[in-house]
């Protein structure tokens, strides 16, 4: 029993410490009515699953990926941030355009956007998950993956609850979609900076 609690504790600490900033990203997506809840949930899970799966493979193959290359993922949130800024600059208000809502619901572009931003924002997670998985048994890795799935649901529920809070929800929904582009761009720049990715272009 103590062994199981040990694995549970490690999984919770690792997930929370590497995904704290993901709450703010989810808040931004939920505040933007262009994104449906289903799209955000699917995109978030695909992103987390990709990070988890890649880390498992990396730990099995004992891969060492330079942080500067992982940092290239930072261009994804910058791209989506600039795209949203362009839409706002042109006066495209997705909150008042039913046609845009239909396209958002029918297409897969929003799911891809959430997935890519989640992967980019969690690119540094790989450097944490890989050595952790390399020292764990297959059973422990599967258990950690299951715990990650539960914690992802909690993360999504927390962000959704905040956006729909009686007092906090209204201002988040009113201004959130205008803040999202800047948040995404800032996240992308931070990823590039922390990973020292720009050295790839300067060297």
C-alpha positions in Angstrom: 0.0 0.0 0.0 2.8 2.4 0.9 4.4 1.5 -2.5 1.2 2.5 -4.3 1.0 5.8 -2.4 4.6 6.5 -3.2 3.9 6.2 -7.0 0.7 8.3 -6.6 2.7 11.0 -4.7 5.4 11.1 -7.3 2.9 11.3 -10.2 1.0 14.1 -8.5 4.0 16.2 -7.7 5.5 15.8 -11.1 2.3 16.6 -13.0 1.4 19.6 -10.9 4.9 21.1 -10.9 5.2 20.8 -14.7 1.6 21.8 -15.6 0.8 24.7 -13.3 1.0 27.2 -16.2 -1.3 25.0 -18.3 -4.2 26.2 -16.1 -3.9 29.7 -17.6 -3.7 28.3 -21.1 -6.9 26.4 -20.5 -8.6 29.4 -19.0 -7.8 31.3 -22.2 -9.3 28.6 -24.5 -12.4 28.3 -22.4 -12.9 32.1 -22.4 -12.7 32.1 -26.2 -16.1 31.1 -27.6 -14.5 30.0 -30.8 -13.4 26.9 -29.0 -16.0 24.3 -27.9 -15.5 22.4 -24.6 -15.3 19.1 -26.5 -12.5 20.5 -28.7 -10.5 21.8 -25.7 -10.9 18.4 -23.8 -9.8 16.4 -26.8 -6.9 18.7 -27.7 -5.7 18.8 -24.1 -5.7 15.1 -23.8 -4.0 14.6 -27.1 -1.3 17.1 -26.1 -0.7 15.5 -22.7 -0.8 12.0 -24.2 1.8 13.0 -26.8 4.1 14.4 -24.1 3.6 11.3 -22.0 4.1 8.9 -25.0 7.2 10.6 -26.3 8.7 10.6 -22.8 8.1 6.9 -22.5 9.7 6.2 -25.8 12.6 8.4 -25.0 13.2 6.7 -21.7 13.1 3.2 -23.4 15.5 4.3 -26.1 17.6 6.3 -23.6 17.3 9.3 -25.9 18.9 12.6 -25.0 17.2 15.5 -26.9 18.9 18.8 -26.7 16.6 21.4 -25.0 17.2 23.8 -27.8 15.4 21.5 -30.3 12.5 20.9 -28.0 12.2 24.6 -27.7 11.3 24.8 -31.4 7.8 23.9 -30.2 7.6 27.4 -28.9 6.8 28.7 -32.4 3.4 26.9 -32.2 1.8 29.2 -29.6 3.4 32.2 -31.2 1.8 31.3 -34.5 -1.7 30.8 -33.0 -1.3 34.0 -30.9 -0.4 36.1 -33.9 -3.3 34.5 -35.8 -5.8 35.5 -33.1 -4.3 39.0 -32.9 -4.9 39.3 -36.7 -8.5 38.3 -36.3 -9.0 40.8 -33.4 -7.3 43.5 -35.4 -9.6 42.9 -38.4 -12.6 43.1 -36.0 -13.6 39.5 -36.4 -15.6 38.8 -33.3 -16.2 35.1 -33.0 -18.5 35.6 -30.1 -21.1 37.3 -32.3 -20.7 35.3 -35.5 -22.9 32.2 -35.6 -21.2 31.0 -38.8 -17.8 31.0 -37.1 -19.3 29.0 -34.3 -20.5 26.4 -36.8 -17.1 26.2 -38.4 -15.5 25.9 -35.0 -17.8 23.1 -34.0 -17.4 21.2 -37.3 -13.7 21.5 -37.9 -10.6 20.0 -36.4 -8.5 23.1 -36.5 -9.3 24.1 -32.9 -8.4 20.6 -31.6 -5.1 20.8 -33.4 -4.5 24.3 -32.0 -5.1 23.2 -28.4 -3.0 20.0 -28.9 0.0 21.9 -30.4 -0.2 24.7 -27.7 -0.4 22.0 -25.0 2.6 20.2 -26.4 4.6 23.4 -26.9 3.8 24.7 -23.4 4.8 21.3 -22.0 7.9 20.8 -24.1 10.1 21.0 -21.1 8.0 18.3 -19.4 9.8 15.8 -21.5 13.1 16.5 -19.8 11.4 15.7 -16.5 9.3 12.7 -17.5 12.0 11.0 -19.4 14.5 10.4 -16.5 11.6 9.6 -14.2 10.2 6.9 -16.6 13.7 5.5 -17.2 14.0 4.5 -13.5 10.5 3.0 -13.3 9.0 -0.3 -14.1 6.5 -0.8 -16.9 3.7 -1.1 -14.3 4.7 2.1 -12.6 4.9 4.0 -15.9 1.3 2.8 -16.7 0.1 3.8 -13.3 1.6 7.2 -13.6 0.0 7.6 -17.1 -3.4 6.7 -15.5 -2.9 9.3 -12.8 -1.9 11.9 -15.3 -5.1 11.2 -17.2 -7.1 11.8 -14.0 -5.2 15.0 -13.1 -5.7 16.3 -16.7 -9.5 15.9 -16.1 -9.1 17.8 -12.9 -7.1 20.6 -14.6 -9.8 20.9 -17.3 -12.6 20.9 -14.8 -10.9 23.6 -12.7 -10.4 25.9 -15.7 -13.9 25.4 -16.9 -15.3 26.1 -13.4 -13.3 29.3 -13.1 -14.6 30.6 -16.5 -18.2 29.8 -15.5 -17.9 31.1 -12.0 -20.8 33.4 -11.0 -18.4 36.3 -10.3 -15.2 35.5 -12.0 -16.7 33.9 -15.1 -18.2 37.1 -16.6 -15.0 39.1 -16.8 -12.9 36.1 -17.9 -15.4 35.4 -20.7 -15.6 39.1 -21.6 -11.9 39.9 -21.8 -10.3 36.4 -21.9 -10.4 36.0 -25.7 -8.6 39.4 -26.1 -5.9 38.4 -23.6 -5.3 34.9 -25.1 -3.2 36.0 -28.1 -0.8 37.8 -25.8 -0.6 34.9 -23.4 0.1 32.5 -26.2 2.8 34.7 -27.7 4.4 35.2 -24.3 4.4 31.5 -23.6 6.1 30.8 -27.0 8.8 33.4 -26.4 9.4 32.1 -22.9 9.8 28.5 -24.3 12.3 29.7 -26.9 14.2 31.7 -24.3 14.4 29.0 -21.6 15.4 26.4 -24.2 18.0 28.8 -25.7 16.5 27.8 -29.1 17.6 30.9 -30.9 21.2 29.8 -30.6 20.3 27.3 -33.3 19.9 30.2 -35.7 22.7 32.3 -34.5 25.4 29.6 -34.5 
